[in-house]
Amino acid sequence: MNLGTVHPCSRLRRGWTRQLSATGFAVVVVGVFGLVGVHPAQGRADAAPAAGAEGPVLDLPVPPRLLDTSEPAEPTTTTTVPVETTTTTAPPPVETTTTTAPPAPPASGPLRPPPPPAPAKPQVASSGPQAQAQVEEVADSSGWSWRAAGVRFNLGFYPADCCHWGVYESAKSIIWIGPTAFEDQNRLRYVVLHELAHAWQYRQNRFARFITDYTAWGFTTIGPALEAGADCLANVWGAAGGHYWTCPADARALAARRFSGDWR
């Protein structure tokens, strides 16, 4: 029986928030317009007495001079005040600094420091005497006399079908535990106990009964029925979870009865 292949599968901005450019133009225009005044000249000529005239002479008045309309009028004076221009140069823009404020602390309490980084996962040996002893210790926790049943453990991928977590080679009663099964303790325990459950199933030689047992959950052929039963028995022996399904409580109870020898 094979288990699936493992797939390795959180500023400061400086800039011109505004640029002020103001050029003020104050234009004062003053116009003074000259007033034109025309003053006509008026005169009068007094006739002198004729020389040598005797007696009183009638002094006739001299008629007034006629106004010569063609006589030029007094010159007109126009004064133009130069335009006074005032230019105001704006001061250079004020440099501003924008600071992003940190998030406000939660109202529930003071800020807590970030959690420390997770410790590096220790290297677990997947071969050698220490790894072999670890695997056999897990198998012994099942309560089944696997040694007496002639079952052996080999560490490494099954040569004929790489690279599964674990494989039970029924023809030789060898359980192959691949190096990827040593990723963590929970996985190692599950793989060892699941493959050991397959060895137990083959020693019982009740394949038709296993199909009948798990038909109620939809496993109606021998392969799926054996995988479902191995997951349930591994849970009975202390493995967490399952790879092929999540064994419900009544299926685990059934697997426990079968392991105890109750085949009713």
For each residue, the residues with C-beta under 8 A, 3 or more apart:
1: 167 168 194 195 198 223 226 227 230
2: 161 164 167
3: 164 165 166 167 191 194 195 243
4: 164 165 243
5: 163 164
6: 163 165 180 183
7:
8:
9:
10:
11: 100
12: 97 98 99 100
13: 98 100
14: 95 97 98
15: 96 98
16: 19 93 95 96
17: 96 98
18: 93 96
19: 16 93
20: 90 93 94
21: 90 93
22: 88 90
23: 87 88 89 90
24: 86 87 88 90
25: 85 86 87 88
26: 85 86 88
27: 83 84 85 86
28: 83 84 86
29: 83
30: 81 84
31: 80 81
32: 79 80 81
33: 78
34: 76 77 78 79
35:
36: 73 74 76
37: 74
38: 73 74
39: 74
40: 67 71
41: 71
42: 64 65 67
43: 65
44: 62 64 65
45: 62 65
46: 62
47: 59 60 62
48:
49: 53 57 59
50: 53 57
51:
52:
53: 49 50 57
54:
55:
56:
57: 49 50 53
58:
59: 47 49
60: 47
61:
62: 44 45 46 47
63:
64: 42 44
65: 42 43 44 45
66:
67: 40 42 71
68: 71
69:
70:
71: 40 41 67 68
72:
73: 36 38 76
74: 36 37 38 39
75:
76: 34 36 73
77: 34
78: 33 34
79: 32 34
80: 31 32
81: 30 31 32
82:
83: 27 28 29
84: 27 28 30
85: 25 26 27
86: 24 25 26 27 28
87: 23 24 25
88: 22 23 24 25 26
89: 23
90: 20 21 22 23 24
91:
92:
93: 16 18 19 20 21
94: 20
95: 14 16
96: 15 16 17 18
97: 12 14
98: 12 13 14 15 17
99: 12
100: 11 12 13
101:
102:
103:
104:
105: 110 111
106: 109 111
107:
108:
109: 106 112
110: 105
111: 105 106
112: 109
113:
114:
115:
116:
117:
118:
119:
120:
121: 184
122:
123:
124: 131 182 183
125: 128 130 131 182
126: 131 155 178 179 181 182
127: 131 155 156 179
128: 125 131 132 155
129: 132 133
130: 125 133 134
131: 124 125 126 127 128 134 135 155 182
132: 128 129 135 136 153 155
133: 129 130 136 137
134: 130 131 137 138 188
135: 131 132 138 139 153 155 177 188 192
136: 132 133 139 140 153
137: 133 134 140 141
138: 134 135 141 142 188 189 192 193
139: 135 136 142 146 153 192 193 196
140: 136 137
141: 137 138 237 238
142: 138 139 146 193 196 237 238
143: 237
144: 149 196 200 259
145: 148 149
146: 139 142 149 151 196 199 200
147: 150 151
148: 145
149: 144 145 146 173 199 200 203
150: 147 173
151: 146 147 173 174 175 196 199
152: 172 173 174 175
153: 132 135 136 139 174 175 177 192
154: 174 175 176 177
155: 126 127 128 131 132 135 176 177 179
156: 127 159 176 177 178 179
157: 162 163 164 176 178 179
158: 161 162 164 167 169 176 178
159: 156 162
160:
161: 2 158 164 167
162: 157 158 159
163: 5 6 157 178 180
164: 2 3 4 5 157 158 161 167 176 178
165: 3 4 6 177 178 180 181 187 191
166: 3 175 176 177 178 181 191 192 194 195
167: 1 2 3 158 161 164 175 176 178 195
168: 1 174 175 176 195 198 199 202
169: 158 172 173 174 175 176
170: 173 198 199 202
171:
172: 152 169
173: 149 150 151 152 169 170 199 202
174: 151 152 153 154 168 169
175: 151 152 153 154 166 167 168 169 192 195 196 198 199
176: 154 155 156 157 158 164 166 167 168 169 195
177: 135 153 154 155 156 165 166 181 188 191 192 195
178: 126 156 157 158 163 164 165 166 167 181
179: 126 127 155 156 157 182
180: 6 163 165 183
181: 126 165 166 177 178 187 188 191 192
182: 124 125 126 131 179 187 188
183: 6 124 180 187 188
184: 121 187 188
185: 188 189
186: 189 190 239 240 241
187: 165 181 182 183 184 190 191
188: 134 135 138 177 181 182 183 184 185 191 192
189: 138 185 186 192 193 238 239 240
190: 186 187 193 194 234 239 240 241 242 243
191: 3 165 166 177 181 187 188 194 195
192: 135 138 139 153 166 175 177 181 188 189 195 196
193: 138 139 142 189 190 196 197 233 234 237 238 239
194: 1 3 166 190 191 197 198 230 231 234 239 242 243
195: 1 3 166 167 168 175 176 177 191 192 198 199 230
196: 139 142 144 146 151 175 192 193 199 200 234 237
197: 193 194 200 201 229 230 231 233 234 237
198: 1 168 170 175 194 195 201 202 226 230
199: 146 149 151 168 170 173 175 195 196 202 203
200: 144 146 149 196 197 203 204 233 259
201: 197 198 204 206 207 210 226 229 230
202: 168 170 173 198 199 205
203: 149 199 200
204: 200 201 258
205: 202
206: 201 209 210 263
207: 201 210 211 222 226
208: 211 212
209: 206 212 213 263
210: 201 206 207 213 214 222 225 226 229
211: 207 208 214 215 219 220 221 222 225
212: 208 209 215
213: 209 210 216 225 229 254 258
214: 210 211 217 218 219 224 225 228 229 251
215: 211 212 218 219 220 225
216: 213
217: 214 228 245 248 251
218: 214 215
219: 211 214 215 224 225 227 228
220: 211 215 224 225
221: 211 224 225
222: 207 210 211 225 226
223: 1 226 227
224: 214 219 220 221 227 228 244
225: 210 211 213 214 215 219 220 221 222 228 229
226: 1 198 201 207 210 222 223 229 230
227: 1 219 223 224 230 231 244
228: 214 217 219 224 225 231 232 244 245 247 251
229: 197 201 210 213 214 225 226 232 233 255 258
230: 1 194 195 197 198 201 226 227 233 234 244
231: 194 197 227 228 234 235 242 243 244 245 247
232: 228 229 235 236 242 247 251 252 254 255
233: 193 197 200 229 230 236 237 255 258 259
234: 190 193 194 196 197 230 231 237 239 242
235: 231 232 238 239 240 241 242 247 252 255
236: 232 233 252 255 256 259
237: 141 142 143 193 196 197 233 234
238: 141 142 189 193 235
239: 186 189 190 193 194 234 235 242
240: 186 189 190 235
241: 186 190 235 246
242: 190 194 231 232 234 235 239 245 246 247
243: 3 4 190 194 231
244: 224 227 228 230 231
245: 217 228 231 242
246: 241 242
247: 228 231 232 235 242 251 252 255
248: 217 251 252
249: 252 253
250: 253 254
251: 214 217 228 232 247 248 254 255
252: 232 235 236 247 248 249 255 256
253: 249 250 256 257
254: 213 232 250 251 257 258
255: 229 232 233 235 236 247 251 252 258 259
256: 236 252 253 259 260
257: 253 254 260 262
258: 204 213 229 233 254 255 261 262 263
259: 144 200 233 236 255 256
260: 256 257
261: 258
262: 257 258
263: 206 209 258
264:
